[in-house]
Amino acid sequence: MTKRILVLGGAHIDRRGRISGETAPGASNPGTWFEEPGGGGFNAARNLARLGFQVTMISPRGGDPMGEMVGEAADFAGIDDRPFVFLDRKTPSYTAIIEKDGNLVIALADMDLYRFFVPRRLSIRWVREAFAAHDFILFDANLPEETIAAIVAKARSLAKPVAAIAISPAKVVRLKPCIGEIDYLFLNEAEAAALAGERSEEAAGWPPLLNEIGIRNAVVTRGRRELVALCDGRAVTLQPPIADTVADVTGAGDSLAAGTLAALISGLPLEEAVRHGTAAAILTVQSRHAVNENLTPDLLNEALALVPQVRILH
């Protein structure tokens, strides 16, 4: 039976300006402009749908053409799209400036609408029914802190596993009150440092820092360096292979979360599942889109051959 995944969080517009030559700070830089639907939760949801899962997405949205664009992308991906539409407000957006090599220079997040996803919306009948009908709950830290706590509490009350995507150092701190109740957490080094209050330059330094604040299972990405996976008291590292081409790094972390969760839900342990997540991330950075539109289970398995085995830390 196909597993059903409920995703709550960001579904908005991503705008990305890519600099054509060498970056000149404080000056006008020639480049190109690109716009598409995105958001941490939405990117993960579309990846999961392409990997064969039944996915429902719940997110606030404005009553504007940008909101319609997000809805069309959800339909195209085969997602059961259930937005809270605010007709008098605009759909959130994320605007990024990216260097020629695909790395982020700076970004601006206009996400005010997400604060209207308040905890009482989880009491709406169809939302309660969605929680009960799905096998796994995934959310991102675009949502308010009190709503995050309510999502985790509802998932725990129904004995549903729950995972979170950190989004940013500023937003990941919203997870702190319920951090020990989240089954799987996906974050990068900057986000991990915001949670732990300090940073480790070595891979081996992250597990004790995160265990100390109650994190049980997590994947910490470290750019091109070894990522770290915490697995219920164990810890492993994995060296991501260098992609042949890097078109755009946007969405790589979201696809890593989706690929890892897909493998976890299929029964693999986290230390193996993270290899599947890494393969999904490789495919994403090779695409100019935040979600590789060619992603299939077969293509993921092909990319998996490029991913090395994990190394046990302890």
VOMAR-892927 format. One record per atom (N, C-alpha, C): x, y, z; residue in three letters. Coordinates in steps of 0.2 Angstrom, whole numbers, padded with zeros to 4 digits, always signed. Example, Ala and Ser with C-alpha at 12.3 -4.5 7.8 and 13.67 -1.06 7.14 Angstrom:
REM residues 2
+0066-0028+0039ALA
+0062-0022+0039ALA
+0066-0016+0039ALA
+0064-0011+0035SER
+0068-0005+0036SER
+0064+0000+0039SER
//
This chain:
REM residues 314
+0004-0006+0000MET
+0000+0000+0000MET
+0004+0006+0000MET
+0003+0011-0004THR
+0006+0017-0005THR
+0006+0021+0002THR
+0011+0024+0004LYS
+0011+0028+0011LYS
+0009+0035+0009LYS
+0005+0038+0014ARG
+0003+0044+0013ARG
+0006+0049+0018ARG
+0008+0055+0015ILE
+0012+0060+0019ILE
+0009+0066+0019ILE
+0008+0069+0025LEU
+0005+0076+0025LEU
+0010+0081+0027LEU
+0011+0086+0022VAL
+0016+0091+0023VAL
+0012+0098+0025VAL
+0015+0101+0030LEU
+0013+0108+0032LEU
+0018+0113+0032LEU
+0017+0118+0029GLY
+0023+0123+0029GLY
+0023+0128+0023GLY
+0029+0129+0020GLY
+0030+0134+0015GLY
+0028+0132+0008GLY
+0024+0136+0005ALA
+0023+0135-0002ALA
+0022+0142-0005ALA
+0027+0144-0008HIS
+0027+0151-0011HIS
+0031+0152-0017HIS
+0032+0158-0019ILE
+0036+0159-0025ILE
+0043+0161-0023ILE
+0048+0157-0027ASP
+0055+0158-0027ASP
+0057+0162-0033ASP
+0061+0168-0031ARG
+0063+0172-0037ARG
+0071+0171-0036ARG
+0074+0170-0042ARG
+0082+0169-0041ARG
+0085+0173-0047ARG
+0089+0178-0045GLY
+0093+0181-0050GLY
+0100+0178-0050GLY
+0103+0176-0056ARG
+0109+0173-0056ARG
+0114+0178-0060ARG
+0120+0179-0056ILE
+0125+0184-0059ILE
+0129+0180-0065ILE
+0130+0183-0070SER
+0133+0180-0076SER
+0140+0180-0075SER
+0144+0185-0072GLY
+0151+0185-0072GLY
+0153+0184-0065GLY
+0159+0187-0064GLU
+0162+0188-0057GLU
+0157+0193-0053GLU
+0156+0191-0047THR
+0152+0195-0042THR
+0155+0202-0041THR
+0152+0207-0042ALA
+0154+0214-0040ALA
+0150+0217-0034ALA
+0152+0216-0028PRO
+0147+0218-0023PRO
+0147+0226-0023PRO
+0141+0228-0021GLY
+0139+0236-0021GLY
+0139+0239-0028GLY
+0138+0234-0033ALA
+0137+0237-0040ALA
+0132+0233-0044ALA
+0130+0236-0050SER
+0126+0232-0054SER
+0129+0226-0058SER
+0126+0220-0057ASN
+0129+0214-0060ASN
+0125+0212-0066ASN
+0127+0211-0072PRO
+0123+0207-0077PRO
+0121+0200-0075PRO
+0115+0198-0077GLY
+0113+0192-0075GLY
+0106+0190-0078GLY
+0103+0185-0075THR
+0097+0183-0078THR
+0092+0182-0072THR
+0086+0182-0073TRP
+0080+0182-0068TRP
+0076+0175-0069TRP
+0074+0172-0064PHE
+0070+0166-0064PHE
+0065+0166-0059PHE
+0059+0163-0060GLU
+0054+0163-0055GLU
+0050+0157-0055GLU
+0049+0153-0050GLU
+0045+0147-0050GLU
+0042+0146-0043GLU
+0038+0142-0042PRO
+0035+0140-0035PRO
+0040+0136-0031PRO
+0040+0138-0025GLY
+0045+0134-0020GLY
+0043+0134-0013GLY
+0048+0134-0008GLY
+0046+0133-0001GLY
+0049+0127+0001GLY
+0052+0127+0007GLY
+0054+0120+0010GLY
+0050+0115+0010GLY
+0044+0116+0013GLY
+0039+0110+0013GLY
+0036+0108+0006GLY
+0035+0113+0002PHE
+0033+0112-0005PHE
+0038+0108-0009PHE
+0044+0110-0009ASN
+0049+0107-0013ASN
+0049+0100-0011ASN
+0050+0098-0004ALA
+0050+0091-0002ALA
+0044+0088-0004ALA
+0038+0091-0003ALA
+0032+0088-0005ALA
+0032+0085-0013ALA
+0034+0090-0017ARG
+0034+0088-0024ARG
+0039+0082-0026ARG
+0045+0082-0022ASN
+0050+0077-0023ASN
+0047+0070-0021ASN
+0043+0070-0015LEU
+0040+0064-0012LEU
+0035+0062-0017LEU
+0031+0066-0020ALA
+0026+0064-0025ALA
+0029+0061-0031ALA
+0034+0064-0033ARG
+0038+0061-0039ARG
+0041+0054-0037ARG
+0042+0053-0031LEU
+0045+0046-0029LEU
+0039+0041-0027LEU
+0033+0043-0029GLY
+0028+0038-0029GLY
+0023+0038-0022GLY
+0024+0043-0018PHE
+0020+0044-0012PHE
+0014+0048-0013PHE
+0008+0047-0009GLN
+0003+0051-0010GLN
+0004+0057-0005GLN
+0004+0063-0007VAL
+0006+0068-0003VAL
+0000+0074-0003VAL
-0001+0076+0003THR
-0006+0081+0004THR
-0002+0087+0007THR
-0003+0093+0004MET
+0000+0099+0006MET
-0005+0104+0009MET
-0003+0107+0015ILE
-0007+0112+0018ILE
-0003+0118+0020ILE
-0005+0124+0017SER
-0001+0130+0018SER
-0005+0136+0016SER
-0003+0142+0020PRO
-0007+0148+0018PRO
-0005+0150+0011PRO
-0010+0154+0008ARG
-0008+0157+0001ARG
-0012+0163+0000ARG
-0010+0168-0004GLY
-0013+0174-0005GLY
-0018+0173-0011GLY
-0023+0177-0012GLY
-0028+0177-0017GLY
-0025+0181-0023GLY
-0019+0179-0026ASP
-0016+0182-0031ASP
-0013+0178-0037ASP
-0011+0180-0042PRO
-0008+0176-0047PRO
-0003+0171-0045PRO
+0002+0174-0040MET
+0007+0170-0037MET
+0004+0164-0034MET
-0001+0165-0030GLY
-0005+0159-0027GLY
-0007+0154-0032GLY
-0010+0156-0038GLU
-0012+0152-0043GLU
-0007+0148-0046GLU
-0001+0151-0047MET
+0005+0148-0049MET
+0007+0142-0045MET
+0007+0143-0038VAL
+0009+0138-0033VAL
+0004+0132-0034VAL
-0003+0134-0034GLY
-0008+0129-0035GLY
-0007+0124-0041GLY
-0005+0128-0047GLU
-0004+0124-0053GLU
+0002+0119-0053GLU
+0007+0122-0049ALA
+0013+0117-0048ALA
+0011+0111-0044ALA
+0007+0112-0039ALA
+0005+0107-0035ALA
+0001+0102-0039ALA
-0004+0104-0043ASP
-0008+0100-0047ASP
-0003+0096-0052ASP
+0002+0099-0055PHE
+0006+0096-0060PHE
+0010+0091-0056PHE
+0012+0091-0050ALA
+0016+0086-0046ALA
+0012+0081-0044ALA
+0005+0081-0044GLY
+0001+0076-0042GLY
+0000+0077-0034GLY
+0000+0083-0031ILE
-0001+0084-0024ILE
-0008+0085-0023ILE
-0011+0083-0017ASP
-0017+0085-0015ASP
-0017+0091-0011ASP
-0018+0097-0015ASP
-0017+0104-0012ASP
-0022+0106-0008ASP
-0021+0108-0002ARG
-0026+0110+0003ARG
-0024+0117+0006ARG
-0024+0123+0002PRO
-0022+0129+0005PRO
-0027+0132+0009PRO
-0025+0137+0014PHE
-0029+0142+0017PHE
-0028+0148+0013PHE
-0033+0150+0009VAL
-0032+0156+0005VAL
-0035+0162+0008VAL
-0030+0167+0008PHE
-0032+0174+0011PHE
-0033+0178+0005PHE
-0039+0180+0003LEU
-0040+0183-0004LEU
-0037+0190-0004LEU
-0037+0194+0002ASP
-0034+0200+0002ASP
-0027+0201+0004ASP
-0023+0196+0003ARG
-0016+0196+0005ARG
-0012+0193-0001ARG
-0005+0194-0001LYS
-0001+0192-0006LYS
+0002+0185-0004LYS
+0004+0181-0009THR
+0007+0175-0007THR
+0014+0176-0005THR
+0017+0173+0000PRO
+0024+0174+0002PRO
+0029+0173-0004PRO
+0035+0176-0003SER
+0040+0175-0008SER
+0047+0175-0005SER
+0051+0172-0009TYR
+0058+0171-0007TYR
+0062+0174-0013TYR
+0067+0179-0012THR
+0070+0181-0018THR
+0078+0181-0016THR
+0081+0177-0021ALA
+0089+0176-0019ALA
+0093+0178-0025ALA
+0099+0180-0023ILE
+0104+0182-0028ILE
+0109+0177-0028ILE
+0111+0174-0034ILE
+0115+0168-0034ILE
+0121+0170-0038ILE
+0127+0167-0036GLU
+0133+0168-0040GLU
+0133+0164-0046GLU
+0138+0165-0050LYS
+0139+0161-0057LYS
+0140+0154-0055LYS
+0143+0152-0050ASP
+0145+0145-0048ASP
+0139+0142-0044ASP
+0133+0145-0044GLY
+0127+0142-0041GLY
+0126+0144-0033GLY
+0131+0147-0030ASN
+0131+0148-0023ASN
+0127+0154-0021ASN
+0124+0154-0015LEU
+0120+0160-0013LEU
+0124+0166-0011LEU
+0122+0172-0013VAL
+0125+0178-0011VAL
+0121+0181-0005VAL
+0115+0182-0006ILE
+0110+0185-0001ILE
+0103+0183-0003ILE
+0098+0183+0001ALA
+0091+0182+0000ALA
+0087+0186+0004ALA
+0081+0187+0002LEU
+0076+0191+0006LEU
+0069+0187+0006LEU
+0067+0185+0012ALA
+0061+0181+0013ALA
+0055+0186+0015ALA
+0050+0186+0011ASP
+0044+0190+0012ASP
+0038+0185+0014ASP
+0038+0183+0021MET
+0034+0177+0023MET
+0029+0179+0028MET
+0027+0185+0028ASP
+0022+0187+0034ASP
+0016+0183+0034ASP
+0013+0181+0028LEU
+0007+0177+0028LEU
+0007+0171+0033LEU
+0013+0168+0033TYR
+0013+0162+0037TYR
+0011+0163+0044TYR
+0012+0169+0047ARG
+0010+0170+0054ARG
+0002+0169+0055ARG
-0002+0169+0050PHE
-0009+0168+0050PHE
-0011+0160+0050PHE
-0006+0156+0050PHE
-0007+0149+0051PHE
-0006+0147+0058PHE
-0012+0149+0062VAL
-0012+0149+0069VAL
-0014+0142+0071VAL
-0012+0140+0078PRO
-0014+0133+0080PRO
-0021+0131+0079PRO
-0026+0136+0080ARG
-0033+0134+0080ARG
-0035+0131+0073ARG
-0031+0133+0068ARG
-0033+0130+0061ARG
-0032+0122+0061ARG
-0028+0120+0066LEU
-0027+0112+0066LEU
-0034+0109+0069LEU
-0038+0113+0071SER
-0044+0110+0074SER
-0050+0110+0069SER
-0049+0113+0063ILE
-0054+0112+0058ILE
-0055+0105+0056ILE
-0061+0103+0054ARG
-0062+0096+0053ARG
-0058+0092+0048ARG
-0058+0096+0042TRP
-0054+0092+0037TRP
-0047+0092+0038TRP
-0044+0096+0042VAL
-0037+0096+0044VAL
-0036+0090+0049VAL
-0040+0089+0054ARG
-0040+0084+0059ARG
-0040+0077+0055ARG
-0045+0077+0050GLU
-0046+0071+0046GLU
-0039+0069+0042GLU
-0036+0075+0040ALA
-0030+0074+0036ALA
-0024+0071+0040ALA
-0024+0073+0046PHE
-0019+0070+0051PHE
-0020+0063+0052PHE
-0027+0061+0053ALA
-0028+0054+0055ALA
-0027+0050+0049ALA
-0028+0052+0043ALA
-0028+0048+0037ALA
-0021+0047+0034ALA
-0016+0051+0036HIS
-0009+0050+0033HIS
-0004+0046+0038HIS
+0001+0043+0035ASP
+0005+0039+0039ASP
+0011+0043+0042ASP
+0013+0049+0039PHE
+0019+0052+0041PHE
+0017+0060+0041PHE
+0020+0064+0045ILE
+0019+0071+0045ILE
+0026+0074+0044ILE
+0026+0079+0040LEU
+0032+0083+0038LEU
+0030+0090+0039LEU
+0034+0095+0042PHE
+0033+0102+0042PHE
+0039+0106+0041PHE
+0039+0112+0040ASP
+0045+0116+0040ASP
+0044+0122+0045ASP
+0050+0125+0046ALA
+0050+0130+0051ALA
+0048+0137+0049ALA
+0044+0138+0043ASN
+0041+0144+0041ASN
+0035+0145+0045ASN
+0032+0141+0049LEU
+0026+0141+0053LEU
+0028+0144+0059LEU
+0023+0148+0063PRO
+0024+0150+0069PRO
+0026+0145+0074PRO
+0030+0147+0080GLU
+0032+0143+0085GLU
+0026+0139+0088GLU
+0021+0142+0090GLU
+0015+0139+0093GLU
+0012+0134+0089GLU
+0012+0135+0082THR
+0009+0131+0077THR
+0013+0125+0077THR
+0019+0126+0076ILE
+0024+0120+0076ILE
+0023+0115+0082ILE
+0023+0118+0088ALA
+0022+0114+0094ALA
+0015+0110+0094ALA
+0010+0114+0091ALA
+0003+0110+0090ALA
+0004+0105+0085ALA
+0007+0106+0080ILE
+0008+0100+0075ILE
+0011+0094+0078ILE
+0017+0095+0081VAL
+0020+0090+0084VAL
+0016+0086+0089VAL
+0013+0090+0094ALA
+0008+0087+0099ALA
+0003+0083+0096ALA
+0000+0085+0090LYS
-0006+0082+0087LYS
-0003+0075+0084LYS
+0003+0076+0081ALA
+0006+0070+0078ALA
+0008+0065+0083ALA
+0010+0067+0089ARG
+0012+0062+0094ARG
+0006+0059+0097ARG
+0000+0063+0097SER
-0006+0060+0100SER
-0009+0055+0096SER
-0007+0055+0089LEU
-0010+0050+0084LEU
-0005+0045+0083LEU
+0001+0045+0086ALA
+0007+0040+0085ALA
+0009+0040+0078ALA
+0009+0046+0075LYS
+0012+0047+0068LYS
+0019+0050+0069LYS
+0024+0047+0065PRO
+0031+0050+0065PRO
+0031+0057+0062PRO
+0035+0061+0065VAL
+0035+0068+0062VAL
+0042+0070+0061VAL
+0043+0074+0055ALA
+0049+0076+0053ALA
+0049+0084+0052ALA
+0055+0087+0052ALA
+0055+0094+0051ALA
+0061+0097+0047ALA
+0060+0102+0043ILE
+0065+0105+0039ILE
+0066+0112+0042ILE
+0072+0113+0044ALA
+0074+0119+0048ALA
+0073+0126+0044ALA
+0074+0126+0038ILE
+0073+0132+0034ILE
+0078+0138+0034ILE
+0080+0140+0040SER
+0085+0145+0041SER
+0087+0146+0048SER
+0093+0149+0050PRO
+0095+0150+0057PRO
+0090+0154+0061PRO
+0087+0159+0057ALA
+0082+0163+0061ALA
+0076+0159+0063ALA
+0074+0154+0059LYS
+0067+0151+0060LYS
+0068+0144+0063LYS
+0074+0141+0063VAL
+0075+0135+0066VAL
+0074+0135+0074VAL
+0075+0141+0077VAL
+0074+0141+0084VAL
+0067+0141+0086VAL
+0062+0141+0082ARG
+0055+0140+0083ARG
+0054+0132+0085ARG
+0059+0128+0083LEU
+0058+0121+0085LEU
+0060+0119+0092LEU
+0063+0124+0095LYS
+0066+0122+0102LYS
+0061+0120+0107LYS
+0055+0122+0108PRO
+0051+0120+0113PRO
+0049+0113+0112PRO
+0049+0110+0106CYS
+0047+0103+0105CYS
+0052+0099+0102CYS
+0059+0101+0102ILE
+0064+0098+0099ILE
+0065+0090+0100ILE
+0064+0089+0106GLY
+0064+0082+0108GLY
+0059+0077+0106GLY
+0053+0080+0103GLU
+0048+0076+0101GLU
+0048+0075+0093GLU
+0053+0078+0090ILE
+0053+0078+0083ILE
+0057+0072+0081ILE
+0054+0067+0077ASP
+0058+0061+0075ASP
+0064+0062+0071ASP
+0063+0066+0066TYR
+0069+0067+0061TYR
+0069+0075+0059TYR
+0075+0077+0060LEU
+0076+0084+0059LEU
+0082+0085+0053LEU
+0080+0090+0048PHE
+0085+0091+0043PHE
+0087+0098+0043PHE
+0094+0099+0044LEU
+0096+0106+0045LEU
+0103+0106+0042LEU
+0106+0113+0041ASN
+0113+0114+0039ASN
+0117+0116+0045ASN
+0123+0117+0044GLU
+0127+0119+0050GLU
+0125+0125+0053GLU
+0124+0130+0049ALA
+0122+0137+0052ALA
+0115+0136+0056ALA
+0111+0132+0054GLU
+0104+0131+0058GLU
+0106+0127+0064GLU
+0110+0122+0063ALA
+0112+0118+0069ALA
+0116+0122+0074ALA
+0120+0127+0072ALA
+0123+0131+0077ALA
+0118+0136+0081ALA
+0113+0138+0077ALA
+0108+0142+0080ALA
+0104+0138+0085ALA
+0103+0132+0084LEU
+0100+0128+0089LEU
+0104+0126+0095LEU
+0110+0124+0094ALA
+0115+0122+0099ALA
+0118+0128+0103ALA
+0119+0134+0100GLY
+0122+0139+0103GLY
+0129+0139+0102GLY
+0132+0135+0098GLU
+0139+0135+0096GLU
+0140+0130+0090GLU
+0146+0131+0087ARG
+0147+0127+0081ARG
+0153+0123+0082ARG
+0153+0117+0078SER
+0159+0113+0078SER
+0162+0113+0071SER
+0168+0114+0070GLU
+0171+0114+0064GLU
+0173+0107+0061GLU
+0172+0102+0066GLU
+0173+0095+0064GLU
+0167+0091+0064GLU
+0166+0086+0060ALA
+0160+0082+0059ALA
+0159+0079+0066ALA
+0164+0076+0069ALA
+0163+0072+0075ALA
+0160+0077+0081ALA
+0161+0083+0080GLY
+0159+0088+0086GLY
+0151+0089+0086GLY
+0148+0088+0080TRP
+0141+0089+0080TRP
+0136+0084+0084TRP
+0137+0078+0084PRO
+0133+0073+0088PRO
+0132+0075+0095PRO
+0137+0076+0099PRO
+0137+0078+0106PRO
+0133+0085+0107PRO
+0134+0090+0103LEU
+0131+0096+0103LEU
+0123+0095+0102LEU
+0121+0091+0098LEU
+0114+0091+0096LEU
+0111+0086+0101LEU
+0114+0081+0103ASN
+0111+0076+0108ASN
+0110+0080+0115ASN
+0114+0084+0116GLU
+0114+0088+0122GLU
+0107+0092+0123GLU
+0105+0094+0117ILE
+0099+0098+0117ILE
+0092+0094+0115ILE
+0093+0087+0115GLY
+0088+0083+0115GLY
+0086+0080+0108GLY
+0091+0082+0103ILE
+0089+0079+0096ILE
+0091+0072+0096ILE
+0087+0068+0093ARG
+0088+0061+0093ARG
+0091+0058+0086ARG
+0087+0060+0081ASN
+0088+0059+0074ASN
+0089+0065+0070ASN
+0094+0066+0066ALA
+0095+0072+0062ALA
+0100+0071+0057ALA
+0100+0075+0052VAL
+0105+0075+0046VAL
+0107+0083+0046VAL
+0113+0084+0047VAL
+0116+0090+0047VAL
+0121+0091+0040VAL
+0119+0095+0035THR
+0123+0096+0029THR
+0128+0101+0031THR
+0134+0100+0027ARG
+0140+0104+0028ARG
+0143+0107+0022ARG
+0138+0108+0017GLY
+0141+0111+0010GLY
+0144+0105+0007GLY
+0150+0106+0005ARG
+0154+0100+0001ARG
+0157+0096+0006ARG
+0157+0097+0012ARG
+0161+0093+0017ARG
+0156+0087+0019ARG
+0158+0083+0023GLU
+0154+0077+0025GLU
+0148+0079+0029GLU
+0142+0077+0027LEU
+0137+0078+0031LEU
+0137+0073+0037LEU
+0133+0075+0042VAL
+0133+0071+0048VAL
+0126+0068+0050VAL
+0125+0062+0051ALA
+0118+0059+0053ALA
+0118+0056+0060ALA
+0113+0058+0064LEU
+0113+0056+0071LEU
+0107+0051+0070LEU
+0108+0045+0073CYS
+0103+0039+0073CYS
+0103+0036+0079CYS
+0099+0039+0084ASP
+0097+0036+0090ASP
+0103+0034+0094ASP
+0108+0038+0095GLY
+0114+0037+0099GLY
+0120+0035+0095GLY
+0119+0033+0088ARG
+0124+0032+0084ARG
+0125+0038+0079ARG
+0131+0038+0076ALA
+0132+0044+0072ALA
+0137+0042+0066ALA
+0135+0044+0060VAL
+0138+0042+0054VAL
+0140+0049+0050VAL
+0145+0048+0046THR
+0146+0054+0041THR
+0146+0051+0034THR
+0145+0056+0029LEU
+0144+0054+0022LEU
+0147+0059+0018LEU
+0152+0058+0014GLN
+0155+0063+0009GLN
+0151+0064+0003GLN
+0147+0069+0002PRO
+0143+0070-0004PRO
+0148+0070-0010PRO
+0146+0067-0015PRO
+0150+0067-0021PRO
+0149+0074-0025PRO
+0154+0076-0029ILE
+0154+0082-0032ILE
+0150+0081-0039ILE
+0145+0085-0039ALA
+0141+0084-0045ALA
+0144+0086-0052ALA
+0143+0083-0057ASP
+0146+0085-0063ASP
+0145+0092-0065ASP
+0139+0094-0064THR
+0137+0101-0066THR
+0133+0104-0060THR
+0134+0110-0058VAL
+0130+0113-0053VAL
+0126+0119-0056VAL
+0119+0118-0058ALA
+0115+0123-0061ALA
+0113+0128-0056ALA
+0111+0125-0050ASP
+0108+0129-0045ASP
+0107+0125-0038ASP
+0109+0128-0033VAL
+0109+0124-0026VAL
+0102+0125-0023VAL
+0098+0129-0025THR
+0091+0130-0022THR
+0087+0123-0022THR
+0085+0122-0016GLY
+0081+0116-0015GLY
+0085+0109-0014GLY
+0091+0110-0014ALA
+0095+0104-0012ALA
+0094+0101-0006ALA
+0094+0105+0000GLY
+0092+0102+0006GLY
+0085+0100+0007GLY
+0080+0102+0003ASP
+0073+0100+0004ASP
+0073+0093+0000ASP
+0077+0092-0005SER
+0077+0086-0009SER
+0080+0081-0005SER
+0086+0083-0001LEU
+0089+0078+0003LEU
+0084+0075+0009LEU
+0080+0080+0011ALA
+0075+0078+0016ALA
+0070+0073+0013ALA
+0068+0075+0007ALA
+0063+0071+0004ALA
+0065+0064+0002ALA
+0071+0063-0001GLY
+0074+0057-0002GLY
+0076+0053+0004GLY
+0078+0056+0009THR
+0079+0052+0015THR
+0073+0049+0018THR
+0068+0054+0019LEU
+0061+0052+0021LEU
+0058+0046+0017LEU
+0059+0047+0011ALA
+0056+0041+0006ALA
+0059+0034+0008ALA
+0066+0034+0009ALA
+0069+0028+0011ALA
+0067+0026+0018ALA
+0067+0031+0022LEU
+0065+0029+0029LEU
+0058+0026+0029LEU
+0053+0029+0026ILE
+0046+0026+0026ILE
+0046+0019+0022ILE
+0051+0018+0018SER
+0051+0012+0015SER
+0054+0006+0019SER
+0057+0008+0025GLY
+0059+0003+0029GLY
+0067+0003+0030GLY
+0071+0008+0027LEU
+0078+0008+0028LEU
+0080+0012+0034LEU
+0085+0010+0037PRO
+0088+0014+0043PRO
+0090+0021+0041PRO
+0091+0025+0045LEU
+0093+0032+0043LEU
+0100+0032+0040LEU
+0105+0028+0043GLU
+0111+0028+0040GLU
+0112+0026+0033GLU
+0107+0022+0031GLU
+0106+0020+0023GLU
+0102+0025+0020GLU
+0097+0027+0023ALA
+0092+0032+0020ALA
+0095+0038+0018ALA
+0100+0041+0022VAL
+0103+0047+0020VAL
+0107+0047+0013VAL
+0109+0041+0011ARG
+0112+0040+0005ARG
+0107+0041-0001ARG
+0101+0039+0000HIS
+0096+0041-0005HIS
+0094+0048-0005HIS
+0094+0051+0001GLY
+0093+0059+0001GLY
+0099+0062-0002GLY
+0105+0060-0002THR
+0111+0063-0005THR
+0110+0062-0013THR
+0108+0056-0015ALA
+0107+0055-0022ALA
+0101+0060-0025ALA
+0096+0061-0021ALA
+0091+0066-0023ALA
+0094+0073-0023ALA
+0098+0075-0019ALA
+0101+0082-0019ALA
+0106+0083-0025ALA
+0109+0077-0026ILE
+0114+0078-0032ILE
+0110+0079-0039ILE
+0104+0076-0039LEU
+0100+0077-0045LEU
+0097+0084-0045LEU
+0095+0087-0039THR
+0092+0093-0039THR
+0097+0099-0041THR
+0104+0098-0039VAL
+0108+0104-0040VAL
+0110+0104-0048VAL
+0109+0098-0051GLN
+0110+0098-0058GLN
+0105+0101-0062GLN
+0099+0103-0059SER
+0093+0106-0062SER
+0093+0113-0061SER
+0091+0117-0065ARG
+0090+0124-0063ARG
+0083+0125-0059ARG
+0079+0120-0058HIS
+0074+0121-0054HIS
+0075+0118-0047HIS
+0071+0121-0042ALA
+0071+0118-0035ALA
+0069+0111-0034ALA
+0066+0108-0039VAL
+0064+0101-0039VAL
+0065+0099-0046VAL
+0069+0094-0047ASN
+0071+0091-0053ASN
+0065+0088-0056ASN
+0063+0090-0062GLU
+0057+0088-0065GLU
+0057+0081-0068GLU
+0063+0078-0068ASN
+0064+0072-0071ASN
+0065+0066-0066ASN
+0064+0069-0059LEU
+0065+0064-0054LEU
+0060+0058-0054LEU
+0063+0052-0054THR
+0059+0046-0053THR
+0062+0041-0049THR
+0059+0036-0046PRO
+0063+0031-0042PRO
+0068+0028-0046PRO
+0068+0027-0052ASP
+0073+0024-0056ASP
+0079+0028-0057ASP
+0078+0035-0058LEU
+0083+0040-0059LEU
+0087+0040-0052LEU
+0083+0040-0047LEU
+0086+0041-0040LEU
+0091+0035-0039LEU
+0089+0029-0041ASN
+0093+0023-0040ASN
+0099+0023-0044ASN
+0099+0026-0050GLU
+0105+0027-0054GLU
+0110+0032-0050GLU
+0107+0037-0048ALA
+0111+0042-0044ALA
+0114+0039-0038ALA
+0111+0034-0035LEU
+0113+0031-0029LEU
+0120+0028-0030LEU
+0121+0025-0036ALA
+0127+0022-0037ALA
+0133+0027-0036ALA
+0132+0033-0037LEU
+0137+0038-0036LEU
+0139+0040-0029LEU
+0134+0038-0024VAL
+0135+0040-0017VAL
+0139+0035-0013VAL
+0144+0037-0010PRO
+0148+0032-0006PRO
+0144+0029+0000PRO
+0147+0024+0003GLN
+0144+0022+0010GLN
+0146+0027+0015GLN
+0142+0026+0020VAL
+0143+0031+0026VAL
+0149+0028+0030VAL
+0152+0033+0034ARG
+0157+0031+0038ARG
+0155+0032+0046ARG
+0156+0026+0050ILE
+0153+0027+0056ILE
+0158+0031+0061ILE
+0155+0036+0064LEU
+0158+0040+0069LEU
+0159+0036+0076LEU
+0153+0034+0078HIS
+0153+0030+0084HIS
+0146+0027+0085HIS
//
